[in-house]
Amino acid sequence: MTLALDSSTQSVTESAAQEPKKLKPCCACPETKKARDACIVENGEENCKSLIEAHRECMRKMGFNI
């Protein structure tokens, strides 16, 4: 048995396949996030400004507006 797709169903399926999945902020930049979080726990936020900024820059590159 073969199923036939009409043109409207096929175009919806194709457009959904072409759209990239939206990345959640919690899942973006895991390397910089881990380093930033470890530094803050061990040294305090005021001593980790470079790692915090590195994580922010990574998030911006990933398309987040922070």
PDB file with one MODEL, atoms N, CA, C and O in Angstrom:
MODEL        1
ATOM      1  N   MET A   1       0.842  -1.177   0.000  1.00  0.00           N
ATOM      2  CA  MET A   1       0.000   0.000   0.000  1.00  0.00           C
ATOM      3  C   MET A   1       0.886   1.238   0.000  1.00  0.00           C
ATOM      4  O   MET A   1       1.817   1.319   0.801  1.00  0.00           O
ATOM      5  N   THR A   2       0.625   2.190  -0.864  1.00  0.00           N
ATOM      6  CA  THR A   2       1.390   3.418  -0.974  1.00  0.00           C
ATOM      7  C   THR A   2       0.487   4.596  -0.652  1.00  0.00           C
ATOM      8  O   THR A   2      -0.635   4.680  -1.152  1.00  0.00           O
ATOM      9  N   LEU A   3       0.975   5.503   0.182  1.00  0.00           N
ATOM     10  CA  LEU A   3       0.222   6.703   0.511  1.00  0.00           C
ATOM     11  C   LEU A   3       0.692   7.846  -0.362  1.00  0.00           C
ATOM     12  O   LEU A   3       1.894   8.021  -0.564  1.00  0.00           O
ATOM     13  N   ALA A   4      -0.219   8.605  -0.869  1.00  0.00           N
ATOM     14  CA  ALA A   4       0.120   9.761  -1.698  1.00  0.00           C
ATOM     15  C   ALA A   4      -0.072  11.028  -0.874  1.00  0.00           C
ATOM     16  O   ALA A   4      -1.071  11.169  -0.168  1.00  0.00           O
ATOM     17  N   LEU A   5       0.868  11.933  -0.962  1.00  0.00           N
ATOM     18  CA  LEU A   5       0.774  13.214  -0.276  1.00  0.00           C
ATOM     19  C   LEU A   5       0.315  14.262  -1.269  1.00  0.00           C
ATOM     20  O   LEU A   5       0.817  14.331  -2.391  1.00  0.00           O
ATOM     21  N   ASP A   6      -0.641  15.077  -0.852  1.00  0.00           N
ATOM     22  CA  ASP A   6      -0.996  16.165  -1.746  1.00  0.00           C
ATOM     23  C   ASP A   6       0.060  17.262  -1.629  1.00  0.00           C
ATOM     24  O   ASP A   6       0.892  17.220  -0.723  1.00  0.00           O
ATOM     25  N   SER A   7       0.037  18.228  -2.519  1.00  0.00           N
ATOM     26  CA  SER A   7       1.099  19.241  -2.566  1.00  0.00           C
ATOM     27  C   SER A   7       1.135  20.095  -1.311  1.00  0.00           C
ATOM     28  O   SER A   7       2.218  20.517  -0.906  1.00  0.00           O
ATOM     29  N   SER A   8      -0.006  20.371  -0.674  1.00  0.00           N
ATOM     30  CA  SER A   8       0.001  21.205   0.534  1.00  0.00           C
ATOM     31  C   SER A   8       0.649  20.472   1.706  1.00  0.00           C
ATOM     32  O   SER A   8       1.383  21.084   2.481  1.00  0.00           O
ATOM     33  N   THR A   9       0.392  19.184   1.846  1.00  0.00           N
ATOM     34  CA  THR A   9       1.004  18.395   2.923  1.00  0.00           C
ATOM     35  C   THR A   9       2.504  18.280   2.701  1.00  0.00           C
ATOM     36  O   THR A   9       3.282  18.387   3.649  1.00  0.00           O
ATOM     37  N   GLN A  10       2.907  18.068   1.484  1.00  0.00           N
ATOM     38  CA  GLN A  10       4.313  17.923   1.167  1.00  0.00           C
ATOM     39  C   GLN A  10       5.073  19.216   1.430  1.00  0.00           C
ATOM     40  O   GLN A  10       6.183  19.167   1.960  1.00  0.00           O
ATOM     41  N   SER A  11       4.517  20.366   1.079  1.00  0.00           N
ATOM     42  CA  SER A  11       5.214  21.632   1.284  1.00  0.00           C
ATOM     43  C   SER A  11       5.353  21.948   2.770  1.00  0.00           C
ATOM     44  O   SER A  11       6.377  22.489   3.187  1.00  0.00           O
ATOM     45  N   VAL A  12       4.345  21.622   3.576  1.00  0.00           N
ATOM     46  CA  VAL A  12       4.424  21.841   5.028  1.00  0.00           C
ATOM     47  C   VAL A  12       5.528  20.973   5.611  1.00  0.00           C
ATOM     48  O   VAL A  12       6.317  21.439   6.433  1.00  0.00           O
ATOM     49  N   THR A  13       5.588  19.722   5.195  1.00  0.00           N
ATOM     50  CA  THR A  13       6.611  18.803   5.691  1.00  0.00           C
ATOM     51  C   THR A  13       8.002  19.275   5.296  1.00  0.00           C
ATOM     52  O   THR A  13       8.923  19.217   6.111  1.00  0.00           O
ATOM     53  N   GLU A  14       8.172  19.734   4.079  1.00  0.00           N
ATOM     54  CA  GLU A  14       9.475  20.202   3.621  1.00  0.00           C
ATOM     55  C   GLU A  14       9.913  21.455   4.360  1.00  0.00           C
ATOM     56  O   GLU A  14      11.082  21.572   4.725  1.00  0.00           O
ATOM     57  N   SER A  15       9.000  22.399   4.589  1.00  0.00           N
ATOM     58  CA  SER A  15       9.379  23.629   5.285  1.00  0.00           C
ATOM     59  C   SER A  15       9.724  23.345   6.741  1.00  0.00           C
ATOM     60  O   SER A  15      10.621  23.983   7.291  1.00  0.00           O
ATOM     61  N   ALA A  16       9.039  22.411   7.372  1.00  0.00           N
ATOM     62  CA  ALA A  16       9.351  22.053   8.761  1.00  0.00           C
ATOM     63  C   ALA A  16      10.724  21.394   8.850  1.00  0.00           C
ATOM     64  O   ALA A  16      11.443  21.590   9.830  1.00  0.00           O
ATOM     65  N   ALA A  17      11.088  20.628   7.850  1.00  0.00           N
ATOM     66  CA  ALA A  17      12.385  19.954   7.855  1.00  0.00           C
ATOM     67  C   ALA A  17      13.526  20.944   7.632  1.00  0.00           C
ATOM     68  O   ALA A  17      14.648  20.693   8.072  1.00  0.00           O
ATOM     69  N   GLN A  18      13.263  22.061   6.958  1.00  0.00           N
ATOM     70  CA  GLN A  18      14.308  23.024   6.654  1.00  0.00           C
ATOM     71  C   GLN A  18      14.563  23.991   7.804  1.00  0.00           C
ATOM     72  O   GLN A  18      15.652  24.558   7.894  1.00  0.00           O
ATOM     73  N   GLU A  19      13.589  24.190   8.680  1.00  0.00           N
ATOM     74  CA  GLU A  19      13.757  25.118   9.793  1.00  0.00           C
ATOM     75  C   GLU A  19      14.625  24.479  10.876  1.00  0.00           C
ATOM     76  O   GLU A  19      14.335  23.365  11.314  1.00  0.00           O
ATOM     77  N   PRO A  20      15.687  25.163  11.317  1.00  0.00           N
ATOM     78  CA  PRO A  20      16.518  24.592  12.383  1.00  0.00           C
ATOM     79  C   PRO A  20      15.763  24.635  13.706  1.00  0.00           C
ATOM     80  O   PRO A  20      14.925  25.507  13.934  1.00  0.00           O
ATOM     81  N   LYS A  21      16.078  23.672  14.574  1.00  0.00           N
ATOM     82  CA  LYS A  21      15.457  23.668  15.890  1.00  0.00           C
ATOM     83  C   LYS A  21      15.974  24.850  16.681  1.00  0.00           C
ATOM     84  O   LYS A  21      17.153  25.195  16.594  1.00  0.00           O
ATOM     85  N   LYS A  22      15.109  25.466  17.445  1.00  0.00           N
ATOM     86  CA  LYS A  22      15.473  26.622  18.237  1.00  0.00           C
ATOM     87  C   LYS A  22      16.259  26.153  19.458  1.00  0.00           C
ATOM     88  O   LYS A  22      15.792  25.297  20.210  1.00  0.00           O
ATOM     89  N   LEU A  23      17.445  26.709  19.653  1.00  0.00           N
ATOM     90  CA  LEU A  23      18.302  26.359  20.771  1.00  0.00           C
ATOM     91  C   LEU A  23      17.852  27.107  22.011  1.00  0.00           C
ATOM     92  O   LEU A  23      17.585  28.307  21.961  1.00  0.00           O
ATOM     93  N   LYS A  24      17.771  26.399  23.112  1.00  0.00           N
ATOM     94  CA  LYS A  24      17.383  27.017  24.378  1.00  0.00           C
ATOM     95  C   LYS A  24      18.612  27.654  25.018  1.00  0.00           C
ATOM     96  O   LYS A  24      19.715  27.126  24.875  1.00  0.00           O
ATOM     97  N   PRO A  25      18.452  28.770  25.717  1.00  0.00           N
ATOM     98  CA  PRO A  25      19.588  29.442  26.347  1.00  0.00           C
ATOM     99  C   PRO A  25      20.346  28.542  27.330  1.00  0.00           C
ATOM    100  O   PRO A  25      21.563  28.660  27.473  1.00  0.00           O
ATOM    101  N   CYS A  26      19.627  27.656  27.996  1.00  0.00           N
ATOM    102  CA  CYS A  26      20.280  26.782  28.974  1.00  0.00           C
ATOM    103  C   CYS A  26      21.218  25.769  28.319  1.00  0.00           C
ATOM    104  O   CYS A  26      22.110  25.232  28.975  1.00  0.00           O
ATOM    105  N   CYS A  27      21.018  25.509  27.031  1.00  0.00           N
ATOM    106  CA  CYS A  27      21.810  24.495  26.330  1.00  0.00           C
ATOM    107  C   CYS A  27      22.915  25.087  25.463  1.00  0.00           C
ATOM    108  O   CYS A  27      23.745  24.354  24.926  1.00  0.00           O
ATOM    109  N   ALA A  28      22.928  26.401  25.328  1.00  0.00           N
ATOM    110  CA  ALA A  28      23.914  27.062  24.475  1.00  0.00           C
ATOM    111  C   ALA A  28      25.222  27.263  25.233  1.00  0.00           C
ATOM    112  O   ALA A  28      25.208  27.511  26.439  1.00  0.00           O
ATOM    113  N   CYS A  29      26.319  27.161  24.556  1.00  0.00           N
ATOM    114  CA  CYS A  29      27.654  27.458  25.083  1.00  0.00           C
ATOM    115  C   CYS A  29      27.981  26.692  26.375  1.00  0.00           C
ATOM    116  O   CYS A  29      28.311  27.313  27.385  1.00  0.00           O
ATOM    117  N   PRO A  30      27.898  25.381  26.356  1.00  0.00           N
ATOM    118  CA  PRO A  30      28.136  24.626  27.594  1.00  0.00           C
ATOM    119  C   PRO A  30      29.560  24.765  28.140  1.00  0.00           C
ATOM    120  O   PRO A  30      29.763  24.703  29.353  1.00  0.00           O
ATOM    121  N   GLU A  31      30.548  24.952  27.254  1.00  0.00           N
ATOM    122  CA  GLU A  31      31.936  25.058  27.728  1.00  0.00           C
ATOM    123  C   GLU A  31      32.152  26.327  28.534  1.00  0.00           C
ATOM    124  O   GLU A  31      32.711  26.287  29.630  1.00  0.00           O
ATOM    125  N   THR A  32      31.703  27.467  27.984  1.00  0.00           N
ATOM    126  CA  THR A  32      31.901  28.736  28.691  1.00  0.00           C
ATOM    127  C   THR A  32      31.005  28.819  29.924  1.00  0.00           C
ATOM    128  O   THR A  32      31.370  29.440  30.923  1.00  0.00           O
ATOM    129  N   LYS A  33      29.854  28.203  29.851  1.00  0.00           N
ATOM    130  CA  LYS A  33      28.932  28.209  30.992  1.00  0.00           C
ATOM    131  C   LYS A  33      29.535  27.427  32.164  1.00  0.00           C
ATOM    132  O   LYS A  33      29.487  27.879  33.309  1.00  0.00           O
ATOM    133  N   LYS A  34      30.096  26.267  31.874  1.00  0.00           N
ATOM    134  CA  LYS A  34      30.687  25.433  32.922  1.00  0.00           C
ATOM    135  C   LYS A  34      31.864  26.150  33.589  1.00  0.00           C
ATOM    136  O   LYS A  34      31.975  26.161  34.815  1.00  0.00           O
ATOM    137  N   ALA A  35      32.732  26.742  32.784  1.00  0.00           N
ATOM    138  CA  ALA A  35      33.892  27.458  33.322  1.00  0.00           C
ATOM    139  C   ALA A  35      33.447  28.662  34.146  1.00  0.00           C
ATOM    140  O   ALA A  35      33.983  28.911  35.226  1.00  0.00           O
ATOM    141  N   ARG A  36      32.480  29.400  33.642  1.00  0.00           N
ATOM    142  CA  ARG A  36      31.955  30.559  34.356  1.00  0.00           C
ATOM    143  C   ARG A  36      31.353  30.158  35.692  1.00  0.00           C
ATOM    144  O   ARG A  36      31.655  30.767  36.719  1.00  0.00           O
ATOM    145  N   ASP A  37      30.505  29.142  35.686  1.00  0.00           N
ATOM    146  CA  ASP A  37      29.832  28.704  36.911  1.00  0.00           C
ATOM    147  C   ASP A  37      30.823  28.195  37.954  1.00  0.00           C
ATOM    148  O   ASP A  37      30.691  28.503  39.139  1.00  0.00           O
ATOM    149  N   ALA A  38      31.818  27.416  37.520  1.00  0.00           N
ATOM    150  CA  ALA A  38      32.822  26.901  38.453  1.00  0.00           C
ATOM    151  C   ALA A  38      33.612  28.040  39.068  1.00  0.00           C
ATOM    152  O   ALA A  38      33.882  28.028  40.269  1.00  0.00           O
ATOM    153  N   CYS A  39      33.983  29.014  38.270  1.00  0.00           N
ATOM    154  CA  CYS A  39      34.740  30.156  38.773  1.00  0.00           C
ATOM    155  C   CYS A  39      33.929  30.938  39.801  1.00  0.00           C
ATOM    156  O   CYS A  39      34.453  31.325  40.846  1.00  0.00           O
ATOM    157  N   ILE A  40      32.661  31.169  39.506  1.00  0.00           N
ATOM    158  CA  ILE A  40      31.815  31.934  40.425  1.00  0.00           C
ATOM    159  C   ILE A  40      31.674  31.212  41.759  1.00  0.00           C
ATOM    160  O   ILE A  40      31.729  31.847  42.812  1.00  0.00           O
ATOM    161  N   VAL A  41      31.494  29.901  41.729  1.00  0.00           N
ATOM    162  CA  VAL A  41      31.346  29.125  42.966  1.00  0.00           C
ATOM    163  C   VAL A  41      32.640  29.170  43.782  1.00  0.00           C
ATOM    164  O   VAL A  41      32.602  29.328  45.002  1.00  0.00           O
ATOM    165  N   GLU A  42      33.774  29.032  43.112  1.00  0.00           N
ATOM    166  CA  GLU A  42      35.058  28.965  43.810  1.00  0.00           C
ATOM    167  C   GLU A  42      35.607  30.333  44.209  1.00  0.00           C
ATOM    168  O   GLU A  42      36.228  30.466  45.264  1.00  0.00           O
ATOM    169  N   ASN A  43      35.383  31.357  43.370  1.00  0.00           N
ATOM    170  CA  ASN A  43      36.063  32.638  43.566  1.00  0.00           C
ATOM    171  C   ASN A  43      35.144  33.844  43.762  1.00  0.00           C
ATOM    172  O   ASN A  43      35.608  34.923  44.129  1.00  0.00           O
ATOM    173  N   GLY A  44      33.871  33.668  43.522  1.00  0.00           N
ATOM    174  CA  GLY A  44      32.952  34.798  43.605  1.00  0.00           C
ATOM    175  C   GLY A  44      32.826  35.504  42.269  1.00  0.00           C
ATOM    176  O   GLY A  44      33.770  35.545  41.480  1.00  0.00           O
ATOM    177  N   GLU A  45      31.658  36.054  42.029  1.00  0.00           N
ATOM    178  CA  GLU A  45      31.346  36.688  40.743  1.00  0.00           C
ATOM    179  C   GLU A  45      32.306  37.820  40.386  1.00  0.00           C
ATOM    180  O   GLU A  45      32.687  37.969  39.225  1.00  0.00           O
ATOM    181  N   GLU A  46      32.695  38.606  41.369  1.00  0.00           N
ATOM    182  CA  GLU A  46      33.559  39.760  41.100  1.00  0.00           C
ATOM    183  C   GLU A  46      34.942  39.366  40.576  1.00  0.00           C
ATOM    184  O   GLU A  46      35.627  40.188  39.968  1.00  0.00           O
ATOM    185  N   ASN A  47      35.358  38.117  40.806  1.00  0.00           N
ATOM    186  CA  ASN A  47      36.673  37.650  40.352  1.00  0.00           C
ATOM    187  C   ASN A  47      36.612  36.856  39.051  1.00  0.00           C
ATOM    188  O   ASN A  47      37.617  36.276  38.641  1.00  0.00           O
ATOM    189  N   CYS A  48      35.469  36.818  38.405  1.00  0.00           N
ATOM    190  CA  CYS A  48      35.296  36.000  37.199  1.00  0.00           C
ATOM    191  C   CYS A  48      34.771  36.798  36.014  1.00  0.00           C
ATOM    192  O   CYS A  48      34.128  36.242  35.123  1.00  0.00           O
ATOM    193  N   LYS A  49      35.037  38.072  36.002  1.00  0.00           N
ATOM    194  CA  LYS A  49      34.475  38.947  34.972  1.00  0.00           C
ATOM    195  C   LYS A  49      34.866  38.524  33.555  1.00  0.00           C
ATOM    196  O   LYS A  49      34.046  38.637  32.643  1.00  0.00           O
ATOM    197  N   SER A  50      36.076  38.047  33.347  1.00  0.00           N
ATOM    198  CA  SER A  50      36.486  37.656  31.997  1.00  0.00           C
ATOM    199  C   SER A  50      35.733  36.414  31.519  1.00  0.00           C
ATOM    200  O   SER A  50      35.379  36.321  30.344  1.00  0.00           O
ATOM    201  N   LEU A  51      35.485  35.464  32.417  1.00  0.00           N
ATOM    202  CA  LEU A  51      34.738  34.265  32.041  1.00  0.00           C
ATOM    203  C   LEU A  51      33.254  34.581  31.831  1.00  0.00           C
ATOM    204  O   LEU A  51      32.608  33.996  30.961  1.00  0.00           O
ATOM    205  N   ILE A  52      32.730  35.486  32.613  1.00  0.00           N
ATOM    206  CA  ILE A  52      31.340  35.908  32.442  1.00  0.00           C
ATOM    207  C   ILE A  52      31.174  36.581  31.087  1.00  0.00           C
ATOM    208  O   ILE A  52      30.214  36.307  30.367  1.00  0.00           O
ATOM    209  N   GLU A  53      32.095  37.450  30.745  1.00  0.00           N
ATOM    210  CA  GLU A  53      32.021  38.141  29.459  1.00  0.00           C
ATOM    211  C   GLU A  53      32.228  37.173  28.294  1.00  0.00           C
ATOM    212  O   GLU A  53      31.593  37.323  27.250  1.00  0.00           O
ATOM    213  N   ALA A  54      33.099  36.191  28.457  1.00  0.00           N
ATOM    214  CA  ALA A  54      33.306  35.185  27.403  1.00  0.00           C
ATOM    215  C   ALA A  54      32.014  34.407  27.151  1.00  0.00           C
ATOM    216  O   ALA A  54      31.675  34.113  26.005  1.00  0.00           O
ATOM    217  N   HIS A  55      31.300  34.076  28.220  1.00  0.00           N
ATOM    218  CA  HIS A  55      30.032  33.357  28.066  1.00  0.00           C
ATOM    219  C   HIS A  55      28.979  34.250  27.398  1.00  0.00           C
ATOM    220  O   HIS A  55      28.223  33.789  26.542  1.00  0.00           O
ATOM    221  N   ARG A  56      28.935  35.501  27.784  1.00  0.00           N
ATOM    222  CA  ARG A  56      27.989  36.432  27.149  1.00  0.00           C
ATOM    223  C   ARG A  56      28.274  36.563  25.659  1.00  0.00           C
ATOM    224  O   ARG A  56      27.350  36.572  24.845  1.00  0.00           O
ATOM    225  N   GLU A  57      29.539  36.664  25.304  1.00  0.00           N
ATOM    226  CA  GLU A  57      29.926  36.789  23.896  1.00  0.00           C
ATOM    227  C   GLU A  57      29.531  35.534  23.117  1.00  0.00           C
ATOM    228  O   GLU A  57      29.047  35.630  21.989  1.00  0.00           O
ATOM    229  N   CYS A  58      29.731  34.374  23.708  1.00  0.00           N
ATOM    230  CA  CYS A  58      29.324  33.124  23.063  1.00  0.00           C
ATOM    231  C   CYS A  58      27.826  33.099  22.844  1.00  0.00           C
ATOM    232  O   CYS A  58      27.356  32.697  21.780  1.00  0.00           O
ATOM    233  N   MET A  59      27.072  33.526  23.846  1.00  0.00           N
ATOM    234  CA  MET A  59      25.615  33.552  23.740  1.00  0.00           C
ATOM    235  C   MET A  59      25.172  34.508  22.634  1.00  0.00           C
ATOM    236  O   MET A  59      24.238  34.208  21.890  1.00  0.00           O
ATOM    237  N   ARG A  60      25.830  35.640  22.526  1.00  0.00           N
ATOM    238  CA  ARG A  60      25.503  36.597  21.458  1.00  0.00           C
ATOM    239  C   ARG A  60      25.763  35.983  20.086  1.00  0.00           C
ATOM    240  O   ARG A  60      24.967  36.161  19.164  1.00  0.00           O
ATOM    241  N   LYS A  61      26.871  35.264  19.950  1.00  0.00           N
ATOM    242  CA  LYS A  61      27.200  34.617  18.680  1.00  0.00           C
ATOM    243  C   LYS A  61      26.180  33.555  18.313  1.00  0.00           C
ATOM    244  O   LYS A  61      25.964  33.278  17.133  1.00  0.00           O
ATOM    245  N   MET A  62      25.551  32.956  19.323  1.00  0.00           N
ATOM    246  CA  MET A  62      24.545  31.932  19.095  1.00  0.00           C
ATOM    247  C   MET A  62      23.169  32.538  18.803  1.00  0.00           C
ATOM    248  O   MET A  62      22.204  31.816  18.552  1.00  0.00           O
ATOM    249  N   GLY A  63      23.091  33.879  18.839  1.00  0.00           N
ATOM    250  CA  GLY A  63      21.862  34.561  18.478  1.00  0.00           C
ATOM    251  C   GLY A  63      21.018  35.051  19.630  1.00  0.00           C
ATOM    252  O   GLY A  63      19.908  35.539  19.420  1.00  0.00           O
ATOM    253  N   PHE A  64      21.523  34.931  20.840  1.00  0.00           N
ATOM    254  CA  PHE A  64      20.770  35.406  22.001  1.00  0.00           C
ATOM    255  C   PHE A  64      21.087  36.868  22.245  1.00  0.00           C
ATOM    256  O   PHE A  64      22.220  37.303  22.040  1.00  0.00           O
ATOM    257  N   ASN A  65      20.104  37.622  22.677  1.00  0.00           N
ATOM    258  CA  ASN A  65      20.222  39.045  22.876  1.00  0.00           C
ATOM    259  C   ASN A  65      20.441  39.321  24.375  1.00  0.00           C
ATOM    260  O   ASN A  65      19.491  39.562  25.121  1.00  0.00           O
ATOM    261  N   ILE A  66      21.714  39.281  24.794  1.00  0.00           N
ATOM    262  CA  ILE A  66      22.014  39.544  26.217  1.00  0.00           C
ATOM    263  C   ILE A  66      23.033  40.648  26.324  1.00  0.00           C
ATOM    264  O   ILE A  66      23.423  41.024  27.429  1.00  0.00           O
TER     265      ILE A  66
ENDMDL
END
